[in-house]
Amino acid sequence: MKLSTEITITDAARAHLLKASFGAAGLRLEIKGGKGCGGNEYDLHPVAADQVNPQDDYVELGGEAKLFVASHDLMKLFGMTIDFVEDKIGSKRLDIRNPNETGRCGCGKSVTF
């Protein structure tokens, strides 16, 4: 199922994700449990065409590339925004803002739902 408004991807993030998915069908965004002090982490990794699950929801990134989301994670990711930011000292990173988080660890790498 195509997600149109459930997950927002900024233009800067879309360009970054397209580069990261080069040569793959796209990227999969998952929530990995049992990780970090918050108990969960976002995991983003390339997915080959033969690894795409037909049950996955997705957001089109451009061309053929997609951001795939497992249906069991969708409720926790509903309403999130993904941005690509550069801070004042030049560090670049994906910035995930998710209204479903109930907490985030001090370093920002793990989250609680």
TIRO-2110 file (N, C-alpha, C; in Angstrom, 1 decimal):
// TIRO-2110
0.9, -1.2, 0.0, N, 1, A
0.0, 0.0, 0.0, CA, 1, A
0.9, 1.2, 0.0, C, 1, A
0.6, 2.2, -0.8, N, 2, A
1.4, 3.4, -0.9, CA, 2, A
0.9, 4.3, 0.2, C, 2, A
1.9, 4.9, 1.0, N, 3, A
1.6, 5.9, 2.0, CA, 3, A
1.7, 7.2, 1.4, C, 3, A
0.7, 8.0, 1.5, N, 4, A
0.9, 9.4, 0.9, CA, 4, A
1.1, 10.4, 1.9, C, 4, A
0.4, 10.4, 3.0, N, 5, A
0.5, 11.5, 4.0, CA, 5, A
0.9, 11.0, 5.4, C, 5, A
1.1, 9.7, 5.5, N, 6, A
1.4, 9.2, 6.9, CA, 6, A
2.8, 9.4, 7.3, C, 6, A
3.7, 9.5, 6.3, N, 7, A
5.1, 9.8, 6.6, CA, 7, A
5.6, 10.9, 5.7, C, 7, A
6.1, 11.9, 6.3, N, 8, A
6.6, 13.1, 5.5, CA, 8, A
8.1, 13.0, 5.3, C, 8, A
8.6, 13.1, 4.1, N, 9, A
10.0, 13.1, 3.8, CA, 9, A
10.3, 14.5, 3.2, C, 9, A
11.2, 15.3, 3.8, N, 10, A
11.6, 16.5, 3.2, CA, 10, A
12.4, 16.3, 1.9, C, 10, A
12.5, 17.4, 1.1, N, 11, A
13.3, 17.3, -0.1, CA, 11, A
14.8, 16.9, 0.2, C, 11, A
15.3, 17.5, 1.2, N, 12, A
16.7, 17.2, 1.6, CA, 12, A
16.9, 15.7, 2.0, C, 12, A
15.9, 15.2, 2.7, N, 13, A
16.0, 13.8, 3.1, CA, 13, A
15.8, 12.9, 1.9, C, 13, A
14.8, 13.3, 1.1, N, 14, A
14.6, 12.5, -0.1, CA, 14, A
15.8, 12.3, -1.0, C, 14, A
16.5, 13.4, -1.2, N, 15, A
17.8, 13.4, -2.0, CA, 15, A
18.8, 12.5, -1.3, C, 15, A
18.9, 12.5, 0.0, N, 16, A
19.9, 11.7, 0.7, CA, 16, A
19.5, 10.2, 0.6, C, 16, A
18.2, 9.9, 0.8, N, 17, A
17.7, 8.6, 0.8, CA, 17, A
17.9, 8.0, -0.6, C, 17, A
17.6, 8.8, -1.6, N, 18, A
17.8, 8.3, -3.0, CA, 18, A
19.3, 7.9, -3.3, C, 18, A
20.2, 8.7, -2.8, N, 19, A
21.6, 8.3, -2.9, CA, 19, A
21.9, 7.0, -2.1, C, 19, A
21.4, 6.9, -0.9, N, 20, A
21.6, 5.7, -0.1, CA, 20, A
21.0, 4.4, -0.7, C, 20, A
20.0, 4.6, -1.5, N, 21, A
19.3, 3.4, -2.0, CA, 21, A
19.8, 3.0, -3.4, C, 21, A
20.8, 3.7, -3.9, N, 22, A
21.3, 3.5, -5.3, CA, 22, A
21.7, 2.0, -5.5, C, 22, A
21.1, 1.4, -6.5, N, 23, A
21.4, 0.0, -6.8, CA, 23, A
20.5, -0.9, -6.1, C, 23, A
19.6, -0.4, -5.3, N, 24, A
18.6, -1.3, -4.5, CA, 24, A
17.2, -0.9, -4.9, C, 24, A
16.2, -1.7, -4.6, N, 25, A
14.8, -1.4, -4.8, CA, 25, A
14.4, -0.2, -3.9, C, 25, A
15.1, 0.0, -2.9, N, 26, A
14.8, 1.1, -1.9, CA, 26, A
15.4, 0.8, -0.6, C, 26, A
14.9, 1.4, 0.4, N, 27, A
15.3, 1.3, 1.8, CA, 27, A
14.2, 0.8, 2.7, C, 27, A
14.5, 0.0, 3.7, N, 28, A
13.5, -0.4, 4.6, CA, 28, A
13.7, 0.3, 6.0, C, 28, A
12.7, 0.9, 6.5, N, 29, A
12.7, 1.6, 7.8, CA, 29, A
12.0, 0.7, 8.7, C, 29, A
12.7, 0.2, 9.8, N, 30, A
12.1, -0.6, 10.8, CA, 30, A
12.4, -0.1, 12.2, C, 30, A
11.6, -0.6, 13.1, N, 31, A
11.9, -0.4, 14.5, CA, 31, A
12.5, -1.6, 15.1, C, 31, A
13.7, -1.5, 15.6, N, 32, A
14.3, -2.7, 16.2, CA, 32, A
14.2, -2.6, 17.7, C, 32, A
13.6, -3.6, 18.3, N, 33, A
13.4, -3.6, 19.8, CA, 33, A
14.6, -4.1, 20.5, C, 33, A
14.7, -3.8, 21.8, N, 34, A
15.8, -4.3, 22.6, CA, 34, A
17.1, -3.6, 22.3, C, 34, A
17.0, -2.4, 21.8, N, 35, A
18.2, -1.6, 21.4, CA, 35, A
18.3, -0.3, 22.3, C, 35, A
19.5, 0.0, 22.7, N, 36, A
19.8, 1.2, 23.4, CA, 36, A
19.1, 1.4, 24.7, C, 36, A
19.3, 2.5, 25.3, N, 37, A
18.7, 2.7, 26.6, CA, 37, A
17.2, 3.1, 26.5, C, 37, A
16.8, 3.5, 25.3, N, 38, A
15.4, 3.8, 25.1, CA, 38, A
14.6, 2.5, 24.8, C, 38, A
15.3, 1.4, 24.5, N, 39, A
14.6, 0.2, 24.2, CA, 39, A
14.3, -0.1, 22.7, C, 39, A
14.3, 0.9, 21.9, N, 40, A
14.1, 0.8, 20.4, CA, 40, A
15.0, 1.7, 19.6, C, 40, A
15.3, 1.2, 18.4, N, 41, A
16.1, 2.1, 17.5, CA, 41, A
15.4, 2.0, 16.1, C, 41, A
15.6, 3.1, 15.4, N, 42, A
15.2, 3.1, 14.0, CA, 42, A
16.3, 2.5, 13.2, C, 42, A
15.9, 1.6, 12.3, N, 43, A
16.9, 0.9, 11.5, CA, 43, A
16.6, 1.2, 10.0, C, 43, A
17.5, 1.6, 9.3, N, 44, A
17.3, 2.0, 7.9, CA, 44, A
18.4, 1.3, 7.1, C, 44, A
18.0, 0.4, 6.1, N, 45, A
18.9, -0.3, 5.4, CA, 45, A
18.4, -0.6, 3.9, C, 45, A
19.3, -0.8, 3.0, N, 46, A
19.0, -1.1, 1.6, CA, 46, A
18.2, -2.4, 1.5, C, 46, A
17.3, -2.5, 0.5, N, 47, A
16.5, -3.7, 0.2, CA, 47, A
16.6, -4.0, -1.3, C, 47, A
17.0, -5.2, -1.6, N, 48, A
17.1, -5.7, -3.0, CA, 48, A
15.7, -6.0, -3.4, C, 48, A
15.4, -6.0, -4.7, N, 49, A
14.1, -6.3, -5.2, CA, 49, A
13.5, -7.6, -4.7, C, 49, A
14.4, -8.6, -4.6, N, 50, A
13.8, -9.9, -4.1, CA, 50, A
13.6, -10.0, -2.6, C, 50, A
13.9, -8.9, -1.9, N, 51, A
13.7, -8.8, -0.5, CA, 51, A
12.4, -8.0, -0.1, C, 51, A
11.8, -7.5, -1.1, N, 52, A
10.6, -6.6, -0.9, CA, 52, A
9.4, -7.6, -0.5, C, 52, A
8.8, -7.2, 0.6, N, 53, A
7.6, -8.0, 1.1, CA, 53, A
6.4, -7.3, 0.5, C, 53, A
5.6, -8.1, -0.2, N, 54, A
4.4, -7.5, -0.8, CA, 54, A
3.4, -6.9, 0.3, C, 54, A
3.6, -7.2, 1.5, N, 55, A
2.7, -6.7, 2.6, CA, 55, A
3.2, -5.3, 3.1, C, 55, A
4.5, -4.9, 2.7, N, 56, A
5.0, -3.7, 3.1, CA, 56, A
4.2, -2.5, 2.6, C, 56, A
4.2, -1.4, 3.4, N, 57, A
3.7, -0.1, 2.9, CA, 57, A
4.9, 0.6, 2.4, C, 57, A
4.8, 1.7, 1.7, N, 58, A
5.9, 2.4, 1.1, CA, 58, A
5.6, 3.8, 0.8, C, 58, A
6.7, 4.6, 0.8, N, 59, A
6.7, 6.0, 0.3, CA, 59, A
7.6, 6.0, -0.9, C, 59, A
7.1, 6.6, -2.0, N, 60, A
8.0, 6.7, -3.2, CA, 60, A
9.0, 7.8, -3.0, C, 60, A
10.3, 7.4, -3.3, N, 61, A
11.4, 8.4, -3.1, CA, 61, A
11.7, 9.1, -4.4, C, 61, A
11.4, 8.5, -5.5, N, 62, A
11.7, 9.0, -6.8, CA, 62, A
12.2, 7.9, -7.7, C, 62, A
11.9, 8.0, -9.0, N, 63, A
12.2, 6.9, -9.9, CA, 63, A
11.5, 5.6, -9.4, C, 63, A
12.3, 4.6, -9.3, N, 64, A
11.7, 3.3, -8.9, CA, 64, A
12.0, 3.1, -7.4, C, 64, A
12.8, 3.9, -6.7, N, 65, A
13.2, 3.7, -5.3, CA, 65, A
12.0, 4.0, -4.4, C, 65, A
11.9, 3.2, -3.3, N, 66, A
10.9, 3.4, -2.3, CA, 66, A
11.5, 3.3, -0.9, C, 66, A
10.8, 3.9, 0.0, N, 67, A
11.1, 3.7, 1.4, CA, 67, A
10.0, 2.7, 1.9, C, 67, A
10.4, 1.5, 2.2, N, 68, A
9.5, 0.4, 2.7, CA, 68, A
9.3, 0.4, 4.2, C, 68, A
8.1, 0.2, 4.6, N, 69, A
7.8, 0.2, 6.1, CA, 69, A
7.0, -1.1, 6.3, C, 69, A
7.4, -1.9, 7.2, N, 70, A
6.7, -3.1, 7.6, CA, 70, A
5.4, -2.7, 8.2, C, 70, A
4.3, -3.4, 7.8, N, 71, A
3.0, -3.0, 8.3, CA, 71, A
2.8, -3.0, 9.8, C, 71, A
3.6, -3.9, 10.5, N, 72, A
3.5, -4.0, 11.9, CA, 72, A
4.2, -2.8, 12.6, C, 72, A
5.0, -2.1, 11.9, N, 73, A
5.6, -0.9, 12.5, CA, 73, A
4.9, 0.4, 12.1, C, 73, A
4.0, 0.3, 11.2, N, 74, A
3.3, 1.5, 10.7, CA, 74, A
2.7, 2.4, 11.7, C, 74, A
1.9, 1.8, 12.7, N, 75, A
1.3, 2.6, 13.7, CA, 75, A
2.2, 3.4, 14.5, C, 75, A
3.4, 2.9, 14.8, N, 76, A
4.4, 3.6, 15.5, CA, 76, A
5.1, 4.7, 14.7, C, 76, A
5.0, 4.6, 13.4, N, 77, A
5.7, 5.6, 12.5, CA, 77, A
4.7, 6.6, 11.9, C, 77, A
3.4, 6.4, 12.1, N, 78, A
2.4, 7.2, 11.5, CA, 78, A
2.6, 8.7, 12.0, C, 78, A
2.7, 9.6, 11.0, N, 79, A
2.8, 11.0, 11.3, CA, 79, A
4.2, 11.5, 11.5, C, 79, A
5.2, 10.6, 11.3, N, 80, A
6.6, 11.1, 11.4, CA, 80, A
7.1, 11.9, 10.3, C, 80, A
8.1, 12.7, 10.5, N, 81, A
8.8, 13.4, 9.5, CA, 81, A
10.3, 13.0, 9.5, C, 81, A
10.8, 12.8, 8.3, N, 82, A
12.2, 12.5, 8.1, CA, 82, A
12.9, 13.7, 7.4, C, 82, A
13.9, 14.2, 8.0, N, 83, A
14.6, 15.4, 7.4, CA, 83, A
16.1, 15.0, 7.3, C, 83, A
16.9, 15.7, 6.5, N, 84, A
18.3, 15.6, 6.5, CA, 84, A
18.9, 17.0, 6.8, C, 84, A
19.6, 17.0, 7.9, N, 85, A
20.1, 18.3, 8.4, CA, 85, A
21.6, 18.4, 8.6, C, 85, A
22.1, 19.6, 8.5, N, 86, A
23.5, 19.9, 8.8, CA, 86, A
23.5, 20.9, 9.9, C, 86, A
24.3, 20.6, 11.0, N, 87, A
24.4, 21.5, 12.1, CA, 87, A
25.5, 22.5, 11.9, C, 87, A
25.7, 23.4, 12.9, N, 88, A
26.6, 24.5, 12.8, CA, 88, A
28.0, 24.1, 12.6, C, 88, A
28.4, 22.9, 13.0, N, 89, A
29.8, 22.5, 12.8, CA, 89, A
30.0, 21.6, 11.6, C, 89, A
28.9, 21.4, 10.8, N, 90, A
29.0, 20.7, 9.6, CA, 90, A
28.7, 19.2, 9.7, C, 90, A
28.2, 18.7, 10.8, N, 91, A
27.8, 17.3, 10.9, CA, 91, A
26.4, 17.2, 10.2, C, 91, A
26.3, 16.1, 9.4, N, 92, A
25.1, 15.8, 8.6, CA, 92, A
24.5, 14.5, 9.1, C, 92, A
23.1, 14.5, 9.2, N, 93, A
22.4, 13.3, 9.7, CA, 93, A
21.0, 13.4, 9.3, C, 93, A
20.4, 12.2, 9.3, N, 94, A
18.9, 12.1, 9.2, CA, 94, A
18.3, 12.5, 10.5, C, 94, A
17.3, 13.3, 10.5, N, 95, A
16.6, 13.7, 11.7, CA, 95, A
15.1, 13.2, 11.6, C, 95, A
14.8, 12.3, 12.5, N, 96, A
13.5, 11.7, 12.6, CA, 96, A
12.7, 12.3, 13.7, C, 96, A
11.6, 12.9, 13.3, N, 97, A
10.7, 13.5, 14.3, CA, 97, A
9.4, 12.7, 14.3, C, 97, A
9.1, 12.0, 15.4, N, 98, A
8.0, 11.1, 15.5, CA, 98, A
7.1, 11.4, 16.6, C, 98, A
5.8, 11.8, 16.4, N, 99, A
4.9, 12.2, 17.5, CA, 99, A
4.5, 11.0, 18.3, C, 99, A
4.8, 9.8, 17.9, N, 100, A
4.4, 8.6, 18.7, CA, 100, A
5.4, 8.2, 19.7, C, 100, A
6.6, 8.8, 19.7, N, 101, A
7.6, 8.6, 20.7, CA, 101, A
7.1, 9.1, 22.1, C, 101, A
7.4, 8.3, 23.1, N, 102, A
7.1, 8.8, 24.5, CA, 102, A
8.4, 9.2, 25.2, C, 102, A
9.5, 8.9, 24.6, N, 103, A
10.8, 9.3, 25.2, CA, 103, A
11.9, 9.0, 24.2, C, 103, A
13.0, 9.7, 24.5, N, 104, A
14.2, 9.5, 23.7, CA, 104, A
15.4, 9.5, 24.6, C, 104, A
16.4, 8.7, 24.3, N, 105, A
17.6, 8.7, 25.2, CA, 105, A
18.4, 10.0, 25.0, C, 105, A
19.3, 10.3, 25.9, N, 106, A
20.1, 11.5, 25.8, CA, 106, A
20.9, 11.7, 24.5, C, 106, A
21.4, 10.7, 23.9, N, 107, A
22.1, 10.8, 22.7, CA, 107, A
21.2, 10.8, 21.4, C, 107, A
19.9, 10.5, 21.6, N, 108, A
19.0, 10.6, 20.5, CA, 108, A
19.0, 9.4, 19.6, C, 108, A
19.7, 8.3, 20.0, N, 109, A
19.8, 7.2, 19.1, CA, 109, A
18.7, 6.1, 19.4, C, 109, A
18.2, 6.1, 20.6, N, 110, A
17.1, 5.1, 20.9, CA, 110, A
15.9, 5.8, 21.4, C, 110, A
14.7, 5.2, 21.2, N, 111, A
13.5, 5.8, 21.6, CA, 111, A
12.6, 4.9, 22.3, C, 111, A
11.5, 5.4, 22.9, N, 112, A
10.5, 4.7, 23.7, CA, 112, A
9.2, 5.0, 23.0, C, 112, A
8.3, 4.0, 23.0, N, 113, A
7.0, 4.2, 22.5, CA, 113, A
6.0, 3.8, 23.6, C, 113, A
END
